[in-house]
């Protein structure tokens, strides 16, 4: 019996995930017991692929999503669609939440930058400025006052080309 499975764009998505070692990074953070069919990293890879699979189905229906997809090519031999059940995916999302989604993303992004030789030193080029109106008490006695130093309010060169506007200076 011949069975046809569609790879579509998921081969490229899986390749990028593999090249950036996202599964390995997650598995290093969240070790998986030997009795688990798939690791936490593989579960995240599955959720990414499901999310990029042009499917409007709920994440809990991932096993159905993977039914006609060659999971053994995208993951490894022995991985089956039913391994991406709602219990495994919810436990994985719980782990990510407990660790901190921003922290997890930062670690994965940093490692991806290392792999791709992306410069990791960034300088802030925030050019936001504020103008003020009204009068402000700018007196400050640094010898007798332990409170934080107030900002310096002065006239300057605003982006609006309005030298008559007061600005906050550091």
C-alpha positions in Angstrom: 0.0 0.0 0.0 1.4 3.3 -1.1 0.8 6.4 1.1 1.5 9.9 0.0 2.7 12.5 2.5 3.2 16.2 1.8 6.3 18.1 2.8 5.5 21.4 1.2 7.4 24.3 2.9 7.9 22.5 6.2 11.1 20.9 5.0 12.7 24.4 4.8 11.2 25.4 8.2 12.6 22.2 9.8 15.9 22.8 8.1 16.2 26.3 9.5 15.2 25.1 13.0 17.9 22.4 12.8 20.6 24.7 11.5 19.9 27.2 14.3 20.0 24.3 16.8 16.8 25.4 18.5 15.8 21.9 19.5 19.2 21.3 21.1 19.1 24.7 22.9 15.6 23.9 24.4 16.6 20.3 25.3 19.7 21.7 27.2 17.4 24.0 29.2 14.7 21.4 29.8 16.1 17.9 29.9 13.6 15.2 28.9 13.2 11.8 30.6 14.0 8.7 28.5 10.3 7.5 28.7 9.1 10.6 26.7 8.6 9.9 23.0 9.6 13.4 22.0 11.7 16.0 23.8 10.6 19.5 24.8 12.7 20.9 21.9 11.0 18.6 19.4 7.6 19.7 20.8 8.5 23.3 20.2 9.7 22.5 16.7 6.3 20.8 16.1 4.4 23.8 17.4 6.4 26.1 15.2 5.8 23.9 12.2 2.1 23.7 13.0 1.9 27.4 13.4 3.6 27.9 10.0 1.6 25.2 8.4 -1.2 27.4 7.1 -3.7 25.7 9.4 -6.5 27.3 11.2 -6.8 24.4 13.7 -6.2 24.6 17.4 -2.8 23.6 18.7 -4.5 20.6 20.5 -5.2 19.2 17.0 -1.5 18.9 16.1 -1.7 15.1 15.7 -4.2 15.6 12.9 -1.9 18.2 11.4 1.0 15.8 11.2 -1.0 12.9 9.9 -0.1 13.5 6.2 3.3 15.0 6.9 6.5 12.8 6.9 7.4 13.4 10.5 10.2 10.9 10.3 12.0 13.1 7.8 11.3 16.4 9.7 12.2 15.1 13.1 13.8 11.6 13.4 13.0 8.0 13.0 10.4 6.8 15.5 8.5 10.1 15.9 4.8 9.8 15.2 2.0 12.3 14.8 0.3 11.1 18.1 3.4 12.2 20.0 2.3 15.8 19.5 -0.7 15.5 21.7 -2.2 18.2 23.8 -0.7 16.8 27.0 2.9 17.0 25.7 2.4 20.4 24.1 0.8 21.9 27.2 3.5 20.6 29.5 6.0 22.1 27.1 4.3 25.5 27.1 4.2 25.3 30.9 7.9 24.7 31.0 8.5 27.7 28.7 6.3 29.9 30.9 8.0 28.8 34.1 11.4 29.5 32.7 10.3 32.8 31.2 9.3 33.2 27.6 11.5 36.3 27.1 14.5 34.6 28.7 14.0 31.5 26.6 13.7 33.6 23.4 16.8 35.6 24.4 18.9 32.4 24.9 17.7 30.9 21.6 18.2 34.2 19.7 21.7 34.7 21.2 22.7 31.2 20.1 21.3 31.7 16.7 23.3 34.9 16.4 26.4 33.0 17.4 25.8 30.4 14.7 25.1 32.9 12.0 27.9 35.3 13.1 25.5 38.2 13.7 27.0 41.1 15.6 25.6 41.0 19.1 26.7 44.5 20.3 24.0 47.0 19.8 24.0 50.7 20.5 20.9 52.5 21.3 20.0 55.1 18.8 16.8 56.2 20.5 16.3 59.8 19.5 13.1 60.4 21.5 13.0 63.8 23.1 10.5 65.5 25.4 9.5 69.1 25.6 8.1 70.7 28.8 6.0 73.7 29.6 5.3 75.4 32.9 7.7 76.2 35.8 9.6 73.6 37.7 11.7 73.6 40.9 15.2 72.8 39.7 17.0 73.7 42.9 19.0 70.9 44.4 21.3 70.9 47.5 23.5 67.8 47.0 25.2 68.1 50.4 22.0 67.9 52.5 19.7 65.9 50.3 19.8 62.1 49.9 16.9 62.0 47.4 17.6 61.1 43.8 19.1 63.8 41.6 16.3 65.5 39.7 16.6 65.8 35.9 18.0 69.0 34.4 15.4 71.1 32.7 16.9 73.5 30.2 16.4 75.1 26.9 18.0 73.3 23.9 17.7 72.3 20.3 14.6 70.2 19.9 13.8 68.1 16.8 10.9 70.4 16.2 13.5 73.2 15.7 11.9 75.1 18.7 14.6 76.6 20.9 11.9 78.2 23.0 10.8 74.7 24.4 12.2 73.4 27.7 13.7 70.0 27.5 14.9 67.3 29.9 18.7 66.9 29.8 20.8 64.4 31.5 
